[in-house]
Every structure is written in structure tokens, then in C-alpha cells.
Amino acid sequence: MLAYQIGIQAGNLGRGAAIALFLVPLLLPALFIVLRNLKRREY
């Protein structure tokens, strides 16, 4: 959301892209945990 606001609404595409790329490594562990928990819940 922050990357969209800065990149699109403020017209600063480079800074928005940098924020989005910075957040990717932070979101990967959360994605791994969520997918692992979903796999355990399948019957």
C-alpha cells in the first residue's frame, strides 16, 4: 500500500519500486509460515 501511494499517487515511481523491492524479503518468511500452516490443516 505504501509503495502504491508513493509510486503512483505521488508520481515517484522509482521510490515506490524501491519500497516494494525492500518489502519482498520481509514478506517471504511470513508467506512460508502461512503456507506451511495451510498444508498442515489439509485433510
WOJO-V558015 format. One record per residue. N is the residue number from 1. OMEGA is omega in whole degrees, 0 to 359 (999 if undefined). NEAR is the number of other C-alpha atoms within 12 Angstrom. Layout:
N,OMEGA,NEAR
N,OMEGA,NEAR
//
This chain:
1,179,13
2,180,20
3,178,23
4,181,19
5,182,17
6,185,19
7,186,19
8,185,16
9,180,14
10,177,14
11,180,14
12,187,17
13,181,18
14,180,16
15,177,20
16,178,22
17,179,21
18,179,17
19,180,21
20,179,21
21,178,16
22,183,15
23,182,17
24,180,15
25,179,13
26,182,13
27,181,14
28,177,14
29,179,13
30,178,14
31,179,14
32,181,14
33,180,13
34,180,14
35,178,14
36,179,13
37,177,12
38,180,12
39,179,11
40,184,10
41,180,9
42,182,8
43,999,5
//
